[in-house]
């Protein structure tokens, strides 16, 4: 059974991980007979920045928040071993950029949790597939910026999209039921759910993402995009 590491950043779309993203991910992981292993941070990046920012940052128990979401055991990110995981997945939700990084506040000069940076770098170095949803794609692109310029699905956030362009990433605007596959870098991404978007179409996108990641049988159309990457589209009758 394939092991999929899933990084969570707390409960709630605005301050953590999208519950909807996680629900659709777990449904598809079960369908494809994959074992999810959950990871959460001990503290937010703001708690590691000395001074006023640390003082003003609320104390949160991210592991407990994650447990409430997935109803399963949750490990800390530093316990993740890239050698033991087959794949890594980062669900969406604004927590990706305001809990795990300071991207929203510091832009291109943002800091990232060191243990998360090491985990993603370790998966990338071993050429293991990294899948990301929504803001998770921005997180992956930012962490890997010194290693490669990746193509990712653009999220519905103009500020973050502009930051991605500045660091050399290529955010591609796609529909929520589509997936961007950067084959050269082994990275998959899809927009995921959003407060104003269609849950049905977002679910289709996540369905294709998981199928591509786990190489699970799935019907979809595809078309080539630049830099040897592929934009995969799940066509529905809706």
KAFEN-V270131 format. One record per pair of residues at least 24 apart in sequence whose ideal C-beta (glycine too) atoms are under 10 Angstrom apart, sorted by the first residue. I is the first residue (numbers start at 1). J is the second residue. Records with the same first field share a line. If there is no record, write none. Layout:
I->J / J
This chain:
1->32 / 33 / 34 / 35 / 86
2->29 / 32 / 33 / 34 / 35 / 36 / 85 / 86 / 87 / 213 / 214 / 215 / 216
3->34 / 35 / 36 / 37 / 84 / 85 / 86 / 87 / 88
4->29 / 32 / 34 / 35 / 36 / 37 / 38 / 85 / 86 / 87 / 88 / 89 / 129 / 131 / 210 / 213 / 214
5->36 / 37 / 38 / 39 / 75 / 77 / 80 / 81 / 82 / 84 / 85 / 86 / 87 / 88 / 89 / 90 / 119 / 123 / 128 / 130
6->36 / 37 / 38 / 39 / 40 / 66 / 70 / 72 / 74 / 80 / 85 / 87 / 88 / 89 / 90 / 91 / 131
7->38 / 39 / 40 / 41 / 66 / 77 / 80 / 88 / 89 / 90 / 91 / 95 / 96 / 100 / 113 / 116 / 119 / 120 / 132 / 136 / 139
8->38 / 39 / 40 / 41 / 62 / 63 / 65 / 66 / 67 / 69 / 70 / 74 / 77 / 90 / 91 / 93 / 95 / 96 / 99 / 100
9->39 / 40 / 41 / 44 / 62 / 65 / 66 / 77 / 90 / 91 / 92 / 93 / 94 / 95 / 96 / 97 / 98 / 99 / 100 / 101 / 113 / 116 / 135 / 136 / 139
10->40 / 41 / 44 / 60 / 61 / 62 / 63 / 64 / 65 / 66 / 68 / 69 / 93 / 94 / 95 / 98 / 99 / 100
11->60 / 62 / 64 / 65 / 66 / 67 / 68 / 69 / 93 / 95
12->65 / 69 / 93 / 94 / 95
13->92 / 93 / 94 / 95 / 134 / 135 / 192 / 193 / 194 / 195
14->93 / 94 / 95 / 98 / 195
15->44 / 58 / 60 / 65 / 93 / 94 / 95 / 98 / 99
16->40 / 60 / 62 / 65 / 66 / 69 / 91 / 93 / 94 / 95 / 96 / 98 / 99 / 100
17->62 / 65 / 66 / 69 / 70 / 90 / 91 / 92 / 93 / 94 / 95 / 96 / 99 / 100 / 133 / 134 / 135 / 136
18->69 / 91 / 92 / 93 / 94 / 95 / 96 / 133 / 134 / 135 / 136 / 192 / 193 / 194 / 195 / 202
19->68 / 69 / 70 / 91 / 93 / 193
20->91 / 92 / 93 / 133 / 192 / 193 / 194 / 195 / 197 / 199 / 202 / 203 / 206
21->89 / 90 / 91 / 92 / 93 / 133 / 134 / 135 / 136 / 190 / 192 / 193 / 194 / 202 / 203 / 206
22->66 / 69 / 70 / 89 / 91 / 92 / 93 / 133 / 193 / 206
23->69 / 70 / 91 / 193 / 199 / 203 / 206
24->91 / 133 / 192 / 193 / 199 / 202 / 203 / 204 / 205 / 206 / 207 / 209 / 210
25->70 / 89 / 91 / 92 / 131 / 133 / 192 / 203 / 206 / 207 / 209 / 210 / 213
26->69 / 70 / 71 / 72 / 91 / 210
27->203 / 206 / 207 / 210
28->203 / 206 / 207 / 208 / 209 / 210 / 211 / 213 / 214 / 216 / 218
29->87 / 89 / 210 / 213 / 214 / 216
30->210
31->207 / 210 / 211 / 214 / 216 / 217 / 218
32->210 / 211 / 213 / 214 / 215 / 216 / 217 / 218
33->214 / 216
34->86 / 87 / 89 / 210 / 213 / 214 / 216
35->86
36->70 / 72 / 87 / 89
37->72 / 73 / 74 / 75 / 79 / 80 / 84 / 85 / 88
38->63 / 66 / 67 / 69 / 70 / 72 / 73 / 74 / 75 / 80
39->63 / 66 / 74 / 75 / 76 / 77 / 78 / 79 / 80 / 85 / 88 / 115 / 116 / 119
40->64 / 65 / 66 / 67 / 69 / 70 / 74 / 75 / 76 / 77 / 95 / 99 / 100
41->66 / 76 / 77 / 78 / 95 / 99 / 100 / 113 / 115 / 116
42->76 / 77 / 78 / 113 / 115
43->76 / 99 / 113
44->95 / 98 / 99 / 100 / 101 / 102 / 113
45->97 / 98 / 99 / 100 / 101 / 102 / 103 / 105 / 106 / 110 / 111 / 112 / 113 / 114 / 116
46->98 / 99 / 101 / 102 / 105 / 111
47->99 / 113
48->102 / 111 / 113 / 114
49->102 / 105 / 106 / 111
53->102 / 105
57->99
60->99
62->95 / 99 / 100
65->95
76->115
77->113 / 114 / 115 / 116 / 117 / 118 / 119
78->113 / 114 / 115 / 116 / 118 / 119
79->115 / 119
80->115 / 116 / 118 / 119 / 120 / 122 / 123
81->119 / 122
82->118 / 119 / 120 / 121 / 122 / 123 / 124 / 125 / 126 / 128
83->122 / 123 / 126 / 128
85->119 / 122 / 123 / 126 / 128
86->123 / 128 / 129 / 213 / 214
87->123 / 128 / 129 / 130 / 131 / 186 / 188 / 210 / 213 / 214
88->119 / 120 / 122 / 123 / 124 / 128 / 129 / 130 / 131 / 132 / 140 / 187 / 213
89->129 / 130 / 131 / 132 / 133 / 136 / 188 / 206 / 209 / 210 / 213
90->116 / 120 / 130 / 131 / 132 / 133 / 134 / 135 / 136 / 137 / 138 / 139 / 140 / 143 / 189
91->131 / 132 / 133 / 134 / 135 / 136 / 192 / 193 / 206
92->132 / 133 / 134 / 135 / 136 / 137 / 138 / 139 / 153 / 155 / 189 / 190 / 191 / 192 / 193 / 194 / 202 / 206
93->133 / 134 / 135 / 136 / 192 / 193 / 194
94->134 / 135 / 155 / 157 / 160
95->135 / 136 / 139
96->132 / 133 / 134 / 135 / 136 / 137 / 138 / 139 / 140 / 142 / 155 / 160
97->134 / 135 / 136 / 138 / 139 / 142 / 155 / 157 / 159 / 160 / 163
98->135
100->135 / 136 / 139 / 142 / 143
101->135 / 138 / 139 / 142 / 143
103->135 / 138 / 139 / 142 / 159 / 160 / 163 / 164
104->135 / 138 / 157 / 159 / 160 / 163
106->163
107->159 / 160 / 162 / 163 / 166 / 167
108->142 / 145 / 162 / 163 / 164 / 166 / 167
110->142 / 143 / 163 / 167
112->139 / 142 / 143
113->143
116->143
117->142 / 143 / 144
118->143
119->143
120->144 / 147
121->146 / 147
123->186 / 187
124->148 / 150 / 185 / 186 / 187
126->186
127->185 / 186
128->186
129->181 / 185 / 186 / 187 / 188 / 212 / 213 / 214 / 215
130->182 / 185 / 186 / 187 / 188 / 189 / 213
131->179 / 181 / 186 / 187 / 188 / 189 / 190 / 206 / 209 / 210 / 212 / 213 / 214
132->180 / 187 / 188 / 189 / 190 / 192 / 209
133->179 / 188 / 189 / 190 / 191 / 192 / 193 / 202 / 205 / 206 / 209
134->160 / 176 / 189 / 190 / 191 / 192 / 193 / 194 / 197 / 202 / 205
135->160 / 191 / 192
136->189 / 190 / 192
137->164 / 169 / 171 / 172 / 180 / 187 / 188 / 189 / 190 / 191 / 192
138->163 / 164 / 167 / 169 / 171 / 189
140->169 / 182 / 185 / 187 / 188 / 189
141->167 / 168 / 169 / 170 / 171 / 182 / 185 / 187 / 189
142->167 / 169
144->169 / 185 / 187
145->169
147->185
148->182 / 184 / 185 / 187
149->182 / 185 / 227
150->180 / 182 / 184 / 185 / 186 / 187 / 189 / 227 / 229
151->180 / 181 / 182 / 183 / 184 / 185 / 187 / 189 / 225 / 226 / 227 / 228 / 229 / 230 / 231
152->180 / 182 / 185 / 187 / 188 / 189 / 190 / 229
153->178 / 179 / 180 / 181 / 188 / 189 / 190 / 191 / 192 / 205 / 209 / 231
154->180 / 189 / 191
155->189 / 191 / 192 / 194
156->191 / 194 / 195 / 196 / 197
157->194
170->225 / 226 / 227 / 229
172->225 / 226 / 229 / 231
174->205 / 225 / 231 / 232 / 233
175->201 / 202 / 204 / 205 / 233 / 234
176->200 / 201 / 202 / 203 / 204 / 205 / 206
177->201 / 202 / 203 / 204 / 205 / 206 / 207 / 208 / 220 / 233 / 234 / 235 / 236 / 238
178->204 / 205 / 208 / 209 / 220 / 231 / 232 / 233 / 234 / 235
179->204 / 205 / 206 / 207 / 208 / 209 / 210 / 211 / 212 / 213 / 220 / 222 / 230 / 231 / 232 / 233 / 234
180->205 / 209 / 225 / 229 / 230 / 231 / 232
181->208 / 209 / 212 / 213 / 222 / 225 / 229 / 230 / 231 / 232
182->225 / 227 / 228 / 229 / 230
183->227 / 228 / 229 / 230
184->227 / 228 / 229
185->227 / 228 / 229
186->213
187->229
188->212 / 213 / 230 / 232
190->232 / 234
198->238
200->236 / 238
201->234 / 236 / 238
203->234 / 236
204->233 / 234 / 235 / 236 / 238
205->232 / 233 / 234
206->234
207->234
208->232 / 233 / 234
209->234
